[in-house]
Amino acid sequence: MSFGLPLGPQHRVYAAFTIYAFSMGNIFPRFPDIKAAMGVQEGAFGLSLIGTPTGTLISLTVAAPILERIGFRRALLALIPLVALTFAIASHAPSPLTFFVLLVPVGIMLGCVEIILNVEADRTEFLIGRRIMNRAHSFWSIGFFSAGIFGGLVAQAGISPQVHLALIVPIAIVGVALFLGGYQPSPKREVASDGEAPRFVRPTIAILVLVGTTLSALLLEGASLDWSAIYMRNIFESGPLMAALAVATFAFCQATTRFFADGFVERYSPSGVARSMTAVMAVGVLFVYFSPHPLVSLAGFALLGIGSATIFPLAISAAAQRTDRPGAINVASLTQLSFGAFLLGPPLLGFVAEHWGIRAAFGVAVPLVVLTFIAAPALGGRPIRKDGPPGDGDVVARASAHQDSY
């Protein structure tokens, strides 16, 4: 039995990405308040944030077969409100250690939702006969942007993080009921397989080069989500709304870029697009590092959102198209290394911020931006072909390419 608004399969995917991002995104504008309530410095707070990637890496490694047995519909309808609920519970943590412990189950559920939504987006592409993956991820960024604006307004009104995040739980429940109540999983794709894929895959030299292209974008994306609000508070003593606007600005610009990115990749080469985005990222880092005014910093976060939007999916496509090993193996290897850096890097930047200032937490990415620019030719010199049936690597690429999650 289904309920909720009548929507097409791709529109339910878009709605799921949006509601999921909104449910998880409201905590990020409240990080300054949660950190201040604990009375700790950036290093200790950054360590506590590792709880989320710890849980996420666990679920990305072991959860897929469990979710298949439970069923995507049943799991998704329960998990999105639970994400909001567990974040609300974690906001009550009195210390970094407690925050870490409470974030581990949050990360487990985030990883499960990531698996469901990315696999479902891929299956929906096959069902309707056209690509929707980049646009689906743009709706993730739209949800995160909405969370940033909403969170900033609530914080500006003087409402505590605990009450604020508790309010997100019924909002998530209503959103799931209205937009996902009629969700039915798309049919599975029949993909040739040589057996069960290994959980951890040895990278080749070529894959390590591709990892090098992704590190700057992933690190700066995670740093912008985790630390931008605290940056605005520490550097400019900005109010809650201005601090939240840093998160929202990054997410909005990332969403807009992803929404229109496919046309540029079709027109120009992947390496050309990547180098252009890398140059934009470099300017964004300089704006954030040297900024004398909050508006200059917001411009920097906007440029970081634009520059970080497309590099990781281009690397995933390049890995899938390699012929030295099956595409699925190359994609799994790239994803494990890149996604691990994406999840673990921003929390560890807390130590950089504590000892050298929070501007340095963004400035340390400059060598990685240079590495991305140098390694960009590995992404390919020809436009990505969209005609023809996708191969096994394409399937796993989309199932693995989070690029937007925590």
Sequence and secondary structure as in RCSB ss.txt:
>XXXX:A:sequence
MSFGLPLGPQHRVYAAFTIYAFSMGNIFPRFPDIKAAMGVQEGAFGLSLIGTPTGTLISLTVAAPILERIGFRRA
LLALIPLVALTFAIASHAPSPLTFFVLLVPVGIMLGCVEIILNVEADRTEFLIGRRIMNRAHSFWSIGFFSAGIF
GGLVAQAGISPQVHLALIVPIAIVGVALFLGGYQPSPKREVASDGEAPRFVRPTIAILVLVGTTLSALLLEGASL
DWSAIYMRNIFESGPLMAALAVATFAFCQATTRFFADGFVERYSPSGVARSMTAVMAVGVLFVYFSPHPLVSLAG
FALLGIGSATIFPLAISAAAQRTDRPGAINVASLTQLSFGAFLLGPPLLGFVAEHWGIRAAFGVAVPLVVLTFIA
APALGGRPIRKDGPPGDGDVVARASAHQDSY
>XXXX:A:secstr
   S    HHHHHHHHHHHHHHHHHTTGGGHHHHHHHHT  HHHHHHHHTHHHHHHHHHHHHHHHHHHHH HHHH
HHHHHHHHHHHHHHHTT SSHHHHHHHHHHHHHHHHHHHHHHHHHHHHHHHHHTS  HHHHHHHHHHHHHHHHHH
HHHHHHTT  HHHHHHHHHHHHHHHHHHHHTT           SS   SS    HHHHHHHHHHHHHHHHHHHHH
HHHHHHHHHHH   HHHHHHHHHHHHHHHHHHHHHHHHHHHHS HHHHHHHHHHHHHHHHHHHHH SSHHHHHHH
HHHHHHHTSSHHHHHHHHHHH SSS HHHHHHHHHHHHHHHHHHHHHHHHHHHHHH HHHHHHTTHHHHHHHHHH
GGGG SS     S   HHHHHHHHH  SS  
